[in-house]
Amino acid sequence: MKAITYSSYGDPSVLALTELPDPKVGPGEVRIAVRAASVNPVDWKIMAGYLDSLMTVTFPVVPGWDVAGVVEAVGPDTPEFQVGDEVMAYGRRDWVQAGSFAEKMTLPARTLARKPAGVGFEQAASIPLAGLTAYQTLTRLGVTKGSTVLVHGANGGVGSFAVQIAAGLGARVIGTASERNHDRVRELGAEPVAYGEGLPERVRALAPEGVDVVVDYVGDVLEQSLAVLAEGGRHGSIADPAVLAQGGEYFWVRPDAADLDHLAGLVDAGTLRVDVDRSFPLEQAADAFRASMEGHTSGKIALTIGG
């Protein structure tokens, strides 16, 4: 099979198109004929070596944790899926090696959900990591109907999901974004505010008593978050572990098939939209990484593979 690999840490120039053997299919696993993957910042951060102290990396690495495709083989004792099923997954394992930037990928059945019927593979592959991150942070922070929520990075890959999910729960959502993206943030269901200096005053102008929940998807906003948090409010971050010292929660998303099924249901119901900003063929994975590293996209970056 064709796959994108890297054999040492570095920038996108270390990526190479490689031929690898098809992955085996063990008990409780399925092999997916990959149709699409998506790029997340964690992919190039791992490639750069930033998470070397946290995660075991075995070279050569096939990057990518988001995947959507068609089941082409099932291992023993895997009644949940059959050949031909269209699926998606957040395919993070306990070590980094065999990712989704490849024509085939084997994963435990417990990580898989069925692809929403109404979207293509590129959109489906853009849901798992970002969607699960948004859903799990919001639910763990107790967002419910009537909550007022501030989303830092409301136009980003995770933040755009969080705005929609929180609004769908019945929360009032305020979202930070650059002014050029305010119309999109409104469409997603939030009241937009410009990030940067003066943010607490802008948020307090909308919510004088403060907000019940703050979710940080960008980092370096802890002081601003604390300045707008109502008494008894809750806050958390995926980007800044310093929140722990201030009574907040620091999140690392977990693969969870039930949560992913829930997100698929929201997509099928038309209450959660998935925006793909740009798409690249597998052979141009380095360009996809560079686009992600520039950080100016509205929605996800996808890779098309096979099919």
VOGU-156311 format. One line per field, with one value per residue (C-alpha): residue number from 0; residue in one letter; x, y, z. Coordinates in pm, 1 decimal, m for minus. Example, Ala and Ser with C-alpha at 12.3 -4.5 7.8 and 13.67 -1.06 7.14 Angstrom:
BEGIN
nr = c(0	1);
rest = c(A	S);
u = c(1230.0	1367.0);
v = c(m450.0	m106.0);
w = c(780.0	714.0);
//
This chain:
BEGIN
nr = c(0	1	2	3	4	5	6	7	8	9	10	11	12	13	14	15	16	17	18	19	20	21	22	23	24	25	26	27	28	29	30	31	32	33	34	35	36	37	38	39	40	41	42	43	44	45	46	47	48	49	50	51	52	53	54	55	56	57	58	59	60	61	62	63	64	65	66	67	68	69	70	71	72	73	74	75	76	77	78	79	80	81	82	83	84	85	86	87	88	89	90	91	92	93	94	95	96	97	98	99	100	101	102	103	104	105	106	107	108	109	110	111	112	113	114	115	116	117	118	119	120	121	122	123	124	125	126	127	128	129	130	131	132	133	134	135	136	137	138	139	140	141	142	143	144	145	146	147	148	149	150	151	152	153	154	155	156	157	158	159	160	161	162	163	164	165	166	167	168	169	170	171	172	173	174	175	176	177	178	179	180	181	182	183	184	185	186	187	188	189	190	191	192	193	194	195	196	197	198	199	200	201	202	203	204	205	206	207	208	209	210	211	212	213	214	215	216	217	218	219	220	221	222	223	224	225	226	227	228	229	230	231	232	233	234	235	236	237	238	239	240	241	242	243	244	245	246	247	248	249	250	251	252	253	254	255	256	257	258	259	260	261	262	263	264	265	266	267	268	269	270	271	272	273	274	275	276	277	278	279	280	281	282	283	284	285	286	287	288	289	290	291	292	293	294	295	296	297	298	299	300	301	302	303	304	305	306);
rest = c(M	K	A	I	T	Y	S	S	Y	G	D	P	S	V	L	A	L	T	E	L	P	D	P	K	V	G	P	G	E	V	R	I	A	V	R	A	A	S	V	N	P	V	D	W	K	I	M	A	G	Y	L	D	S	L	M	T	V	T	F	P	V	V	P	G	W	D	V	A	G	V	V	E	A	V	G	P	D	T	P	E	F	Q	V	G	D	E	V	M	A	Y	G	R	R	D	W	V	Q	A	G	S	F	A	E	K	M	T	L	P	A	R	T	L	A	R	K	P	A	G	V	G	F	E	Q	A	A	S	I	P	L	A	G	L	T	A	Y	Q	T	L	T	R	L	G	V	T	K	G	S	T	V	L	V	H	G	A	N	G	G	V	G	S	F	A	V	Q	I	A	A	G	L	G	A	R	V	I	G	T	A	S	E	R	N	H	D	R	V	R	E	L	G	A	E	P	V	A	Y	G	E	G	L	P	E	R	V	R	A	L	A	P	E	G	V	D	V	V	V	D	Y	V	G	D	V	L	E	Q	S	L	A	V	L	A	E	G	G	R	H	G	S	I	A	D	P	A	V	L	A	Q	G	G	E	Y	F	W	V	R	P	D	A	A	D	L	D	H	L	A	G	L	V	D	A	G	T	L	R	V	D	V	D	R	S	F	P	L	E	Q	A	A	D	A	F	R	A	S	M	E	G	H	T	S	G	K	I	A	L	T	I	G	G);
u = c(0.0	101.0	157.1	312.1	594.3	876.0	1183.6	1310.7	1169.2	1154.8	944.8	718.9	1025.3	1083.2	759.0	790.7	551.4	640.1	528.8	442.9	290.0	m81.7	m148.8	m260.7	m608.2	m613.9	m896.4	m1144.5	m999.8	m1104.9	m895.2	m1016.9	m967.8	m898.1	m1087.7	m992.2	m795.8	m770.2	m480.3	m467.4	m199.9	m100.5	12.2	287.1	371.0	449.1	649.0	852.0	935.5	741.2	565.4	869.0	864.9	496.6	441.1	636.6	725.2	838.2	996.4	906.9	587.6	270.0	109.0	m261.0	m526.2	m847.0	m976.9	m1284.3	m1323.3	m1474.9	m1424.9	m1238.9	m1159.1	m1259.6	m1060.2	m1184.2	m1457.2	m1559.3	m1938.8	m1990.7	m1884.7	m1896.7	m1702.0	m1843.4	m1945.5	m1856.7	m1686.2	m1486.3	m1257.1	m1023.2	m746.3	m505.0	m313.0	m92.5	212.7	276.1	347.1	64.0	m156.4	m422.2	m212.2	m214.2	m431.6	m515.7	m537.1	m620.8	m798.2	m978.7	m1352.6	m1408.5	m1275.9	m1505.4	m1837.2	m2045.8	m1998.5	m2287.6	m2490.4	m2531.7	m2166.6	m1870.4	m1557.3	m1358.8	m1616.4	m1644.1	m1266.0	m1277.9	m1511.3	m1338.1	m1051.0	m1187.1	m1547.2	m1464.7	m1241.7	m1523.3	m1787.3	m1579.3	m1460.5	m1810.6	m1970.4	m1697.0	m1735.9	m2108.9	m2247.3	m2627.2	m2932.4	m2909.5	m2530.7	m2333.4	m2015.6	m1707.2	m1524.9	m1169.6	m1088.9	m1448.4	m1352.9	m1096.4	m1130.0	m1226.5	m1389.4	m1631.5	m1760.1	m1779.5	m1990.4	m2243.1	m2255.7	m2294.4	m2564.3	m2738.4	m2741.1	m2928.1	m2634.6	m2566.3	m2229.3	m1978.8	m1688.4	m1354.3	m1231.3	m1066.3	m1311.9	m1291.9	m1441.3	m1724.1	m1993.0	m1900.3	m1897.8	m2249.4	m2361.7	m2226.6	m2437.3	m2217.9	m2197.3	m1852.7	m1597.1	m1249.8	m968.0	m669.8	m629.8	m957.4	m1128.9	m1255.4	m1427.3	m1588.7	m1716.1	m1842.9	m2031.9	m2228.7	m2242.9	m2207.8	m2231.6	m1963.6	m1981.6	m2050.4	m1796.4	m1480.0	m1322.0	m978.3	m874.3	m588.0	m371.2	m223.3	m562.8	m576.0	m581.0	m855.4	m1057.0	m1036.7	m1134.5	m1469.2	m1558.4	m1865.3	m1846.1	m1856.4	m1782.6	m1579.1	m1295.3	m1064.1	m806.9	m662.1	m362.2	m245.2	m184.5	m142.7	m521.5	m474.8	m315.5	m616.8	m887.9	m942.8	m925.5	m663.8	m800.2	m656.2	m923.9	m992.5	m1112.6	m1474.6	m1705.8	m2021.6	m1931.0	m1843.3	m2177.7	m2346.6	m2162.9	m2258.4	m2620.2	m2592.8	m2448.5	m2722.7	m2984.2	m2844.1	m2754.9	m2377.6	m2211.1	m1861.7	m1661.4	m1363.8	m1151.4	m902.0	m837.0	m513.8	m432.3	m221.2	88.1	65.0	57.2	351.8	151.3	m142.8	84.8	217.4	m137.4	m222.3	91.1	0.4	m313.3	m539.3	m802.0	m1174.9	m1263.4	m1059.4	m784.6	m848.3	m647.3	m815.0	m691.5	m797.0	m1146.7);
v = c(0.0	363.0	567.6	892.9	832.6	1008.3	841.0	1126.6	1432.1	1749.8	1984.0	1877.8	1816.0	1485.5	1339.5	1083.7	870.0	509.3	153.8	m49.0	m394.1	m409.0	m405.2	m728.6	m761.2	m901.7	m1004.8	m727.3	m520.5	m404.7	m300.2	13.3	100.0	466.3	720.1	1034.5	1160.7	1504.9	1708.8	1823.6	2040.4	1747.4	1559.6	1807.2	1872.8	1503.4	1510.0	1804.3	1608.3	1834.2	1539.6	1310.3	1320.8	1225.5	963.5	662.2	707.4	414.1	506.4	505.3	685.4	707.6	1025.7	1093.4	1004.9	1103.2	854.2	770.5	481.4	142.3	m175.2	m422.5	m695.6	m789.9	m987.2	m1269.7	m1182.0	m855.1	m874.1	m496.5	m441.7	m611.3	m572.3	m276.4	m68.4	299.8	413.6	689.9	695.0	886.7	634.0	723.2	429.4	414.1	469.0	663.6	464.1	337.4	636.7	728.0	888.0	557.1	351.7	106.2	128.6	m129.1	m15.5	m171.5	m190.6	m6.1	315.7	312.7	475.9	456.8	743.1	991.0	907.0	1263.3	1366.5	1259.0	1089.6	1414.7	1564.2	1242.8	1228.6	1585.8	1503.3	1264.9	1440.8	1794.6	1692.5	1463.4	1730.1	1983.0	1741.6	1598.8	1936.4	2081.1	1782.1	1752.9	2121.1	2072.0	2287.4	2261.4	2455.9	2808.5	2811.7	3107.3	2979.4	3159.4	2969.4	3083.5	3011.5	2986.5	2979.2	2700.9	2330.1	2245.6	2575.2	2567.4	2229.3	2354.3	2655.5	2437.5	2168.2	2419.2	2609.0	2279.3	2207.9	2533.7	2741.1	3102.6	3108.0	3391.7	3314.3	3483.2	3521.8	3773.6	4026.8	3886.0	3560.7	3710.3	3636.5	3267.8	3255.3	3402.4	3139.4	2867.8	3000.4	3232.8	3603.1	3696.6	3912.7	4008.7	3838.9	4026.0	4326.2	4441.3	4103.9	4086.7	4423.5	4313.6	3991.5	4170.2	4412.0	4110.9	3920.5	4168.6	3894.4	3687.7	3353.6	3012.4	2818.9	2909.6	2662.9	2747.6	2595.9	2837.1	2889.9	3200.3	3330.7	3218.5	3567.0	3673.6	3362.1	3420.1	3784.6	3694.4	3384.0	3420.0	3319.7	2940.2	2917.6	2641.0	2661.9	2431.7	2423.1	2185.1	2413.3	2540.2	2308.7	2618.5	2611.2	2330.9	2569.4	2799.9	2542.7	2456.9	2133.0	2036.3	1808.1	1544.7	1394.0	1019.6	781.3	701.0	524.8	620.1	988.9	963.8	795.7	1087.5	1335.6	1135.3	1161.5	1539.2	1555.4	1332.9	1547.6	1860.3	2027.1	1993.0	2104.7	2004.8	2257.9	2141.9	2443.8	2274.8	1927.1	1769.3	1432.4	1196.1	1275.6	1640.9	1571.3	1805.5	2092.0	2000.1	2018.0	2357.1	2488.5	2369.4	2524.9	2863.3	2858.4	3070.6	2814.9	2824.3	2462.1	2147.1	2038.6	1698.8	1442.3	1233.4	876.2	582.4	535.7);
w = c(0.0	m47.2	265.8	376.8	624.2	806.5	955.1	1169.6	1341.3	1137.2	924.3	632.0	416.6	601.6	461.7	183.5	m21.2	61.8	m19.1	292.6	345.5	417.8	793.6	961.4	1113.7	1466.3	1699.4	1759.6	1474.4	1130.6	833.6	661.3	296.9	366.5	159.7	350.5	648.4	802.4	933.0	1294.3	1457.8	1678.3	1364.5	1275.4	1640.4	1682.3	1358.4	1492.2	1808.6	2043.5	2213.1	2236.0	2616.6	2622.9	2353.2	2229.0	1862.0	1644.8	1312.2	1032.6	1127.2	920.6	1058.6	1105.3	1362.3	1178.3	923.7	717.0	478.8	403.4	605.2	382.0	638.3	993.1	1245.4	1467.3	1718.4	1553.5	1518.9	1519.0	1158.3	821.8	501.1	310.8	612.8	584.7	904.4	1068.5	1369.9	1592.6	1542.1	1820.3	1961.7	2271.8	2054.2	1733.2	1418.4	1195.8	1119.3	865.2	590.4	406.7	174.1	451.4	831.5	1098.7	1414.9	1713.5	1652.4	1981.6	1821.5	1516.7	1439.3	1125.8	884.2	872.5	562.9	445.4	415.3	207.2	329.5	351.8	584.8	787.5	832.9	961.1	1249.1	1493.3	1670.9	1656.5	1715.9	2007.4	2161.1	2148.7	2276.4	2559.1	2686.5	2688.5	2859.2	3121.8	3202.4	3244.9	2964.1	2962.8	2851.3	2988.0	3032.3	2901.5	2735.8	2605.8	2330.8	2260.7	1895.1	1776.3	1408.1	1438.3	1376.9	1735.7	1823.2	1530.2	1651.1	2010.0	1914.4	1735.0	2002.7	2286.7	2099.1	2028.2	2401.6	2454.5	2577.6	2495.3	2318.3	2287.2	2055.2	2000.0	1643.4	1415.0	1278.2	925.2	1058.3	1265.9	1006.6	1004.7	1385.6	1386.2	1136.1	1365.1	1653.8	1861.7	1935.6	1801.6	1981.0	1865.1	2052.3	2195.0	2421.2	2574.6	2538.4	2898.9	2858.6	2531.9	2688.0	2999.9	2775.6	2646.9	2977.6	3267.4	3531.1	3361.5	3183.8	3334.6	3127.5	2936.3	2692.1	2554.9	2222.9	2144.4	2455.0	2620.5	2732.9	3096.5	3251.3	3012.0	3093.9	3466.2	3418.9	3261.3	3463.8	3683.8	4047.7	4060.7	3689.5	3526.4	3276.3	3085.3	2808.8	2551.7	2499.5	2840.0	3138.2	3357.7	3401.1	3655.4	3903.4	3866.5	3931.3	3567.0	3370.6	3113.2	2842.9	2611.6	2389.2	2413.4	2142.3	2225.8	1981.2	2172.0	2166.9	1797.9	1725.7	1901.5	1680.4	1370.8	1480.0	1509.1	1158.2	1018.7	1193.4	1030.6	1362.7	1321.7	1001.8	894.5	695.6	489.9	406.1	173.7	38.6	m86.4	m243.7	m32.9	m237.6	m129.4	245.8	300.4	148.8	372.4	677.1	570.1	528.0	878.4	1023.8	872.3	1087.8	867.6	763.4	835.5	889.2	841.8	602.4	444.9	251.5	m17.2	m39.7	m257.2	m390.6);
//
